[in-house]
């Protein structure tokens, strides 16, 4: 007979939090909630209880992450979601909804459509996120992703896409995580911390039940099972307050209570007949969930009887549905698996491996084959399957699975007598192949370790191969922010005899040029670019020629040479259809245009380059660089919306490579100027060590990092720290790099002015001297006007209408308004501050908008209604956000609590509260709440 199950006990607070969150979603919001806790604590039970009371019009889709034994099963959860969605809308509607990306559905659901031969690792999560968002726009949607601790990189990417999605839609994402399986180095730990830090996810951590709650649960289970012989005290003591253990123990007679945890988990198993236990063991060897046909193949010689299967299901060890058999709980599966005898275990795993080899060539199937052969102790087949699976996973853009299979292959290598015969490559070659995979998985330091080991093992007589390896090491070092990359390049060049291997030499010289330009040494970079161009010509390969010309044009442009445009055009012509050359051309040209203040042209080139990179299937780094340049150019033009969209697409990567570092710095900058200072501080605190490492070799990172940290110091009221952050611009350099130095001189002037306001002496002469040395740069006029205005030597109005000053205009209006208040011109101040508020809001510059609004309120100036309100001369009404804030004030919440509820900072809440009090004519929060109720 089926076992009794108690009603949910001890989770009223958590259930209320979920219901409250869903009410927000019902109102059109999107929310993400992480339900965490140890194994058996009731994460799935809580989620199921919540889902069971949702209104009928709510669509619920589930995805289950799974572990193959050697790592996550690729795309497991995403496949579940897509299949569930197809059950709702139909297969053809699903395909039609995917549009041009429909081919990617074939990677998730083999046979649905033909999968493309190429693509990128971000395409699949993008597609699933778009499909879910489209459904959420039609009806409220709840997505439950279970066991995220077993997630692959695609599932984690989907989580970030959904959490960061800027379009408001009724979407709730629930994530369950077994926290005791997420160790300090688990990739999920960083991802969850990132979501919480950005206030994109709420956390519900389930603790063990208190003694009183545990007693209630035991009694409820005993009553439901009509048993009076349950020893309540002993069950509570043995269970430790873990609901799953309570449920298992409550089904045992008083005098049979097991002593060990393992025995608790095996209570139901031990009550089965021998045939039913054997069937459970067979399923346990297959994993948490095993398809019907796979079990049938494995047990073909001794099939289980229907009676034995029914017995296991009725005992609630197994669940059966159309897809197969699933253990009711992972803990039970682990305990039953432990009951397998060594010989039985080997035979079952070998049978599973043979069956899967016949049934599936999917990445998930190959990963499982590799794991089953490994567990069957057939190491030769395990090695071959691991390498095949690794390469298939790489081709399918399942990066985390590819890396884990590659690491498994390396681990197996030394256990075999002739591994080269099995896989057809040397150990050194396999090492470098895995290193390249790890690099793609944004772990460049680990990639360097593997690549260096490969180099040390590489045959000494193969100088070309060793030189190529050193070039790869140099690129990995650059990605990791290490400063030994140039040394690897020089060692590689020394290995190559003059006149031989021109293509390898050209690649090495291009890497040397790139690292020099990244460090801001433009004169030296120009010389290296010319040497690389000569080598490229010797190679006869136009893509090398094009890349060398692009780097040469970059150096010329930074040095102020007008001939750079002609060289860039030559680079474009030489690029042809080679994706590497085209990407370098577009990336370097867009960057030069951006730095020189030609923002519209930079946006045009970056947009064209990003589209071309997608068309040519360029790598992640190239596409990220182009899309980030496009976002920067659009911000400079006053279009800030692309920033959050870019983060939603790319910030699922939690690695520490150079591309992610650029994005993290820009993320902090964007948070700061959009008004989330606390969020910017949090990002800076978390990533500062990584920024500083990359800043040693990349001038762009150094400049951006100093700018963010300097601005944050000014906001904190610490001008001394702000000056420390930018003081490196005073280094003895006859020609500083203007595009990277000029923004920091603005911060220096601000800090000097702040110090003088406090009555302290501060010398601005050294910074003036650097400013003069930058006078030939195209953006000099804007930055010099800002510098003068900060020091009181120029006016803020002089900044407002300068070409290229769109991004600075709201700030200049705000500062001019503040100066007019000091001068007693209240009417002029009101106009300036109102304009600052309006323009800042229009572009998303929340920091300036908040300050302008606060100053209007403090000064007692008439403030115009927000957009969407009535005429300025009519009664002021509250905005939708102010209504939300007032409702929470009426509920007695503090500013901090309101901020947590609405995902805004307490400072922003304070601004809204001030506006509410002024509009209602209320003196206190209590009075405002009373007027609302009236």
Residue pairs with C-beta under 8 A, 6 or more apart in sequence:
1 314
2 314
2 316
3 225
3 251
3 268
3 315
3 316
4 221
4 224
4 225
4 251
5 221
5 224
5 247
6 217
6 220
6 221
6 224
6 247
7 220
8 15
8 42
8 45
8 46
8 49
9 209
9 213
9 216
9 217
9 220
9 243
10 209
10 210
10 213
10 214
10 216
10 217
10 243
11 42
11 46
11 49
11 206
14 35
14 46
14 204
14 206
15 46
15 49
15 50
17 33
17 202
17 204
18 33
18 46
18 50
18 174
18 204
19 50
21 31
21 33
21 172
21 202
22 50
22 54
22 142
22 172
24 31
25 31
25 140
25 142
25 170
25 171
25 172
26 140
26 170
27 170
28 168
28 169
28 170
29 168
29 170
30 136
30 162
30 163
30 165
30 168
30 169
30 170
30 171
30 172
30 173
31 171
31 172
31 173
31 202
32 159
32 162
32 163
32 172
32 173
32 175
32 195
32 200
32 201
32 202
33 172
33 173
33 174
33 175
33 201
33 202
33 203
33 204
34 148
34 175
34 177
34 192
34 195
34 196
34 201
34 202
34 203
34 204
35 43
35 46
35 47
35 174
35 175
35 176
35 177
35 204
35 206
36 43
36 176
36 177
36 178
36 179
36 203
36 204
36 205
36 206
37 43
37 178
37 179
37 205
37 206
37 207
38 178
38 179
38 180
38 242
39 178
39 180
39 181
39 244
39 330
39 331
40 242
40 243
40 244
40 245
40 329
40 331
41 206
41 207
41 208
41 242
41 243
41 244
42 206
42 243
42 244
43 146
43 176
43 177
43 178
43 206
44 146
44 176
45 243
46 204
46 206
47 144
47 146
47 174
47 176
50 174
51 60
51 142
51 144
54 60
54 142
55 140
57 139
57 140
58 139
58 140
58 141
58 142
59 88
59 135
59 139
59 140
59 141
59 142
60 141
60 142
60 143
60 144
61 81
61 84
61 85
61 88
61 132
61 141
61 142
61 143
61 144
62 80
62 81
62 84
62 143
62 144
62 145
62 146
63 76
63 77
63 78
63 79
63 80
63 81
63 84
63 143
63 144
63 145
63 146
63 155
64 76
64 77
64 80
64 145
64 146
64 147
64 289
65 72
65 73
65 76
65 77
65 145
65 146
65 147
65 148
65 149
65 150
65 151
65 152
65 155
66 72
66 73
66 76
66 77
66 147
66 150
66 287
66 288
66 289
67 73
67 150
67 287
67 288
68 287
68 364
68 367
68 368
68 371
69 287
69 368
69 371
69 372
69 374
69 375
70 367
70 370
70 371
70 374
70 386
70 404
70 405
70 408
71 152
71 367
71 400
71 401
71 404
71 405
71 408
72 150
72 151
72 152
72 155
72 400
72 401
72 404
73 150
73 152
73 364
73 367
73 368
73 401
74 152
74 154
74 363
74 364
74 367
74 393
74 396
74 398
74 400
74 401
75 107
75 108
75 124
75 152
75 154
75 155
75 363
75 364
75 398
76 150
76 152
76 155
76 364
77 145
77 146
77 151
77 155
77 158
78 108
78 124
78 125
78 128
78 154
78 155
78 158
79 108
79 109
81 128
81 132
81 143
82 94
82 105
82 108
82 109
82 128
82 131
83 109
85 94
85 131
85 132
85 135
86 94
86 109
88 135
89 97
89 135
91 112
94 105
94 131
95 102
95 105
95 112
95 113
96 102
97 131
97 134
98 104
98 105
98 127
98 130
98 131
101 123
101 126
101 127
101 130
102 113
103 113
103 114
103 115
103 116
103 119
104 115
104 116
104 119
104 123
104 124
104 127
105 112
105 113
105 127
106 112
106 113
106 114
106 115
106 116
107 115
107 119
107 124
107 363
107 396
107 397
108 124
108 128
110 362
118 617
119 397
119 617
120 397
120 617
120 619
120 620
120 623
121 153
121 154
121 157
121 397
121 398
121 399
121 440
121 620
122 157
122 620
122 649
122 650
123 397
124 154
124 397
125 154
125 155
125 157
125 158
125 161
125 652
126 161
126 649
128 158
129 158
129 161
129 162
129 165
132 141
132 143
132 162
132 171
133 162
133 165
133 167
133 169
133 171
135 141
136 169
136 170
136 171
137 167
137 169
139 170
140 170
140 171
140 172
141 169
141 170
141 171
141 172
142 171
142 172
142 173
142 174
143 162
143 171
143 172
143 173
143 174
144 174
144 176
145 151
145 155
145 158
145 159
145 173
145 174
145 175
145 176
146 176
147 176
147 177
147 178
147 330
148 155
148 156
148 159
148 175
148 176
148 177
148 188
149 177
149 178
149 179
149 181
149 182
149 186
149 188
151 159
151 188
152 398
152 400
152 401
153 398
153 399
153 400
153 441
154 397
154 398
156 187
156 188
156 191
156 652
157 652
159 173
159 175
159 191
159 195
159 652
160 191
160 195
160 648
160 651
160 652
161 648
161 649
161 652
162 171
162 173
163 173
163 195
163 200
163 201
164 198
164 200
164 644
164 647
164 648
164 651
165 171
165 648
166 641
166 644
166 645
166 648
175 201
177 188
177 192
178 330
179 205
182 188
182 189
182 192
183 189
187 400
187 654
190 654
191 652
191 654
192 201
192 203
193 686
194 651
194 654
194 686
195 201
196 203
197 679
197 682
197 683
197 686
198 679
198 682
198 683
199 679
199 900
199 903
200 903
208 240
208 241
208 242
209 217
209 241
209 242
209 243
209 246
210 241
211 236
211 241
213 241
214 235
214 236
214 239
214 241
214 246
215 232
215 236
217 243
217 246
217 247
217 250
218 230
218 232
218 235
218 236
218 246
218 249
218 250
219 232
221 230
221 246
221 247
221 250
221 251
222 228
222 230
222 232
222 250
225 250
225 251
227 250
229 253
229 254
230 250
230 254
231 254
231 257
234 254
234 257
235 246
235 249
235 250
235 257
236 246
238 245
238 249
238 257
238 258
238 259
238 264
239 245
239 246
239 249
239 264
244 329
244 331
245 261
245 264
248 264
248 265
248 267
248 268
249 257
249 258
249 264
249 267
251 267
251 268
252 258
252 267
258 264
258 266
258 267
262 335
262 338
265 331
265 332
265 334
265 335
266 335
266 336
266 339
268 315
268 316
268 317
268 332
269 277
269 280
269 315
269 317
269 332
269 335
269 336
269 339
271 315
272 280
272 311
272 312
272 315
272 317
273 308
273 311
275 304
275 305
275 307
275 308
275 311
276 308
276 309
276 311
276 312
276 315
277 339
278 304
278 308
279 299
279 304
279 308
279 309
279 312
280 312
280 317
280 318
280 336
281 336
281 337
281 339
281 340
281 344
281 348
282 295
282 298
282 299
282 304
282 348
283 290
283 295
283 318
283 325
283 327
283 333
284 327
284 333
284 336
284 337
284 339
284 340
285 337
285 340
285 345
285 348
285 349
285 352
286 294
286 295
286 298
286 348
286 352
287 333
287 368
288 326
288 327
288 330
288 333
289 323
289 324
289 325
289 326
289 327
290 324
290 325
290 326
291 323
291 324
292 323
292 324
292 325
293 359
294 324
294 352
294 355
294 356
294 359
295 304
295 324
295 325
296 303
297 351
297 355
297 358
297 359
298 348
298 351
298 352
298 355
309 318
309 320
312 318
313 319
313 320
316 328
317 327
317 328
317 332
317 336
318 325
318 326
318 327
318 328
319 325
319 326
319 327
319 328
320 326
327 333
327 336
340 348
345 375
345 376
346 375
346 376
346 377
347 376
349 372
349 373
349 375
349 376
350 372
350 373
350 376
350 378
352 368
352 372
353 369
353 372
353 373
353 376
353 378
353 381
353 385
356 365
356 368
356 369
356 372
357 369
359 365
360 366
361 392
363 389
363 392
363 393
363 396
363 398
363 401
366 385
366 388
366 389
366 392
366 393
367 389
367 393
367 401
367 405
369 385
369 389
370 382
370 385
370 386
370 388
370 389
370 405
370 408
373 379
373 381
373 382
373 385
374 382
374 386
374 408
374 412
376 382
379 412
379 415
379 416
380 416
380 422
382 408
382 412
383 409
383 412
383 413
383 416
383 419
383 422
383 423
384 422
384 423
386 405
386 406
386 408
386 409
386 412
387 405
387 406
387 409
387 422
387 423
387 430
389 401
389 405
390 402
390 405
390 406
390 409
390 433
390 434
390 437
391 402
393 399
393 401
393 402
393 405
394 402
394 437
394 440
399 437
399 440
399 441
400 441
402 437
402 441
403 434
403 437
403 438
403 441
406 430
406 433
406 434
406 437
406 438
407 434
409 423
409 430
409 434
410 430
410 431
410 434
412 419
413 419
413 427
413 430
416 422
419 427
420 426
420 427
423 430
425 433
426 457
427 457
428 454
428 455
428 457
428 458
428 459
429 454
431 450
431 451
431 453
431 454
431 457
432 450
432 451
432 454
432 469
432 472
434 450
435 447
435 448
435 449
435 450
435 451
435 454
435 472
435 476
436 447
436 451
436 472
438 444
438 446
438 447
438 450
439 447
439 475
439 476
439 479
439 657
440 619
440 620
441 655
442 653
442 654
442 655
442 656
442 657
442 659
442 660
443 655
443 656
443 657
444 476
444 477
444 479
444 480
444 655
444 656
444 657
445 480
445 482
445 656
447 476
447 479
447 480
448 473
448 476
448 477
448 480
448 482
451 469
451 472
451 473
451 476
452 473
454 469
455 466
455 469
455 470
455 473
458 465
458 466
458 469
459 465
460 466
463 495
463 496
463 497
464 496
464 500
464 501
464 504
466 492
466 495
467 492
467 493
467 495
467 496
467 501
467 504
467 508
468 492
468 504
468 507
470 488
470 489
470 491
470 492
470 495
470 508
471 488
471 489
471 492
471 504
471 507
471 508
471 511
473 485
473 488
474 485
474 486
474 488
474 489
474 492
474 508
474 511
474 515
475 485
475 511
477 483
477 484
477 485
477 488
478 485
478 511
478 514
478 515
478 518
478 658
478 697
479 657
479 658
479 659
480 656
480 657
480 658
480 693
481 656
481 658
481 661
481 690
481 693
481 694
481 696
481 697
481 698
482 693
482 697
483 696
483 697
485 511
485 515
485 697
486 512
486 515
486 516
489 508
489 511
489 512
489 515
490 512
492 504
492 508
493 505
493 508
493 509
496 504
496 505
496 508
499 538
502 535
502 538
502 539
502 540
503 539
503 541
503 544
505 535
505 538
505 539
506 532
506 535
506 536
506 538
506 539
506 541
506 544
506 548
507 544
509 528
509 531
509 532
509 535
509 548
510 532
510 536
510 544
510 547
510 548
510 551
512 528
512 532
513 525
513 528
513 529
513 531
513 532
513 548
513 551
514 551
515 697
516 524
516 525
516 528
517 525
517 551
517 554
517 555
517 558
518 697
518 698
518 699
518 700
519 697
519 698
519 699
520 699
520 737
520 740
522 555
522 558
522 559
522 737
523 555
523 559
525 551
525 554
525 555
526 552
526 555
526 556
526 559
528 551
529 548
529 551
529 552
529 554
529 555
530 552
532 544
532 547
532 548
532 551
533 545
533 548
533 549
533 552
535 544
535 548
536 544
536 545
536 547
536 548
537 545
542 574
542 575
542 576
542 578
542 581
543 574
543 575
543 576
543 578
543 580
543 581
545 574
546 571
546 572
546 574
546 575
546 576
546 578
546 581
546 582
546 584
546 585
547 571
547 580
547 581
547 584
549 567
549 568
549 570
549 571
549 574
550 568
550 571
550 581
550 584
550 585
550 588
550 589
551 584
551 588
552 567
553 564
553 565
553 567
553 568
553 571
553 588
553 589
553 592
554 564
554 588
554 591
554 592
556 563
556 564
556 567
557 564
557 568
557 592
557 596
558 592
558 595
558 737
558 739
560 776
560 777
564 592
568 585
568 588
568 589
568 592
571 581
571 584
571 585
572 585
574 581
575 581
575 582
575 584
575 585
577 616
579 613
579 616
579 617
579 618
580 618
582 609
582 612
582 613
582 616
582 618
583 609
583 612
583 613
583 616
583 618
583 622
583 626
585 609
586 605
586 606
586 608
586 609
586 610
586 612
586 613
586 626
587 609
587 622
587 625
587 626
587 629
589 605
589 609
590 602
590 605
590 606
590 609
590 626
590 629
590 630
590 633
591 602
591 629
593 599
593 601
593 602
593 605
593 633
594 602
594 606
594 629
594 632
594 633
594 636
595 739
595 740
595 779
596 739
596 777
596 778
596 779
597 636
597 778
597 779
597 782
597 803
597 804
598 778
599 633
599 636
599 637
599 804
600 633
600 637
602 629
602 630
602 632
602 633
603 630
603 633
603 634
603 637
606 626
606 627
606 629
606 630
606 633
607 630
609 626
610 623
610 626
610 627
610 630
613 622
613 623
613 626
614 623
620 653
620 659
621 657
621 658
621 659
624 650
624 659
624 662
624 663
625 659
625 662
627 646
627 649
627 650
628 646
628 662
628 663
628 666
630 642
631 642
631 643
631 645
631 646
631 666
632 666
634 640
634 641
634 642
635 642
635 643
635 670
635 807
636 804
636 806
636 807
637 806
637 807
638 806
638 807
638 809
638 842
638 843
639 843
640 670
640 674
640 843
640 844
640 845
641 844
643 666
643 670
643 674
643 844
644 670
646 663
647 663
647 667
647 670
650 663
651 663
651 667
653 659
653 660
654 660
656 690
658 694
658 698
658 701
661 687
661 690
661 691
661 694
661 701
662 700
662 701
662 704
664 683
664 687
664 690
664 691
665 687
665 691
665 701
665 704
665 705
665 708
666 704
667 683
668 680
668 683
668 684
668 687
668 708
669 680
669 704
669 707
669 708
671 677
671 679
671 680
671 683
672 680
672 708
672 711
672 712
672 715
672 847
673 845
673 846
673 847
673 848
674 844
674 845
674 846
674 847
675 845
675 846
675 847
675 849
675 850
675 905
675 908
676 846
676 904
676 905
677 712
677 715
677 847
677 905
677 907
678 905
678 907
679 905
680 708
680 712
681 712
684 691
684 708
684 709
684 712
688 705
688 709
691 701
691 705
692 705
694 701
695 701
695 702
695 705
696 702
699 737
699 740
700 740
702 728
702 740
703 740
703 741
703 743
703 744
706 725
706 726
706 728
706 744
706 747
707 726
707 743
707 744
707 747
709 721
709 725
710 721
710 722
710 725
710 726
710 744
710 747
710 751
711 722
711 747
713 719
713 721
713 722
713 725
713 751
714 722
714 747
714 750
714 751
714 754
717 754
719 750
719 751
719 752
719 754
719 755
719 758
719 762
720 751
720 755
722 747
722 748
722 750
722 751
722 754
723 748
723 751
723 752
723 762
725 747
726 744
726 745
726 747
726 748
726 751
727 748
729 736
729 741
729 744
729 745
729 748
729 767
729 770
730 766
730 767
730 770
734 773
735 773
736 770
736 773
736 774
738 774
738 776
738 777
738 779
738 780
739 777
739 779
741 770
741 774
742 771
742 774
742 777
742 779
742 780
742 783
743 783
745 767
745 770
745 771
745 774
745 783
745 787
746 783
746 786
746 787
746 790
748 764
748 767
749 764
749 767
749 786
749 787
749 790
749 791
750 790
751 762
752 762
752 763
752 764
752 767
752 790
752 791
753 790
753 791
753 792
755 761
755 762
756 762
764 791
767 787
771 783
771 784
771 787
774 780
774 783
775 784
779 804
781 802
781 803
781 804
782 799
782 802
782 803
782 804
782 805
782 808
785 794
785 798
785 799
785 802
785 805
786 799
786 808
786 812
788 794
788 798
789 795
789 796
789 798
789 799
789 812
789 815
795 816
796 812
796 813
796 815
796 816
796 819
797 812
797 816
799 805
799 808
799 809
799 812
800 809
800 812
800 813
800 816
801 809
805 812
807 843
809 839
810 836
810 839
810 840
810 843
810 845
810 848
810 849
810 852
811 836
811 840
811 845
811 848
813 832
813 833
813 835
813 836
813 839
813 852
814 832
814 833
814 836
814 840
814 848
814 851
814 852
814 855
816 832
817 828
817 829
817 830
817 831
817 832
817 833
817 836
817 852
817 855
818 829
818 833
818 855
820 826
820 828
820 829
820 832
821 829
821 855
821 859
826 859
826 861
829 859
829 861
830 856
830 861
830 862
833 852
833 855
833 856
833 861
834 852
834 856
834 863
834 864
836 848
836 849
836 852
837 849
837 852
837 853
837 856
837 863
838 864
840 846
840 847
840 848
840 849
840 852
841 849
841 867
846 908
850 907
850 908
850 911
853 863
853 911
853 914
853 915
854 911
854 914
856 863
857 863
857 911
857 914
857 915
857 918
863 915
863 918
864 872
865 871
865 872
865 876
865 877
866 879
868 879
869 876
869 877
869 879
870 877
876 919
877 919
878 886
878 916
878 919
878 920
881 902
881 912
882 912
882 915
882 916
882 919
884 902
885 898
885 902
885 909
885 912
885 913
885 916
886 916
886 928
886 929
886 932
887 932
888 897
888 898
888 901
888 902
889 898
889 913
889 916
889 925
889 928
889 929
890 928
890 929
890 932
890 933
893 901
895 906
895 909
895 910
895 913
896 906
896 909
898 904
898 906
898 909
899 905
899 906
899 908
899 909
902 909
913 925
916 922
916 928
917 923
917 924
917 925
917 928
920 927
920 928
920 931
920 932
922 928
922 931
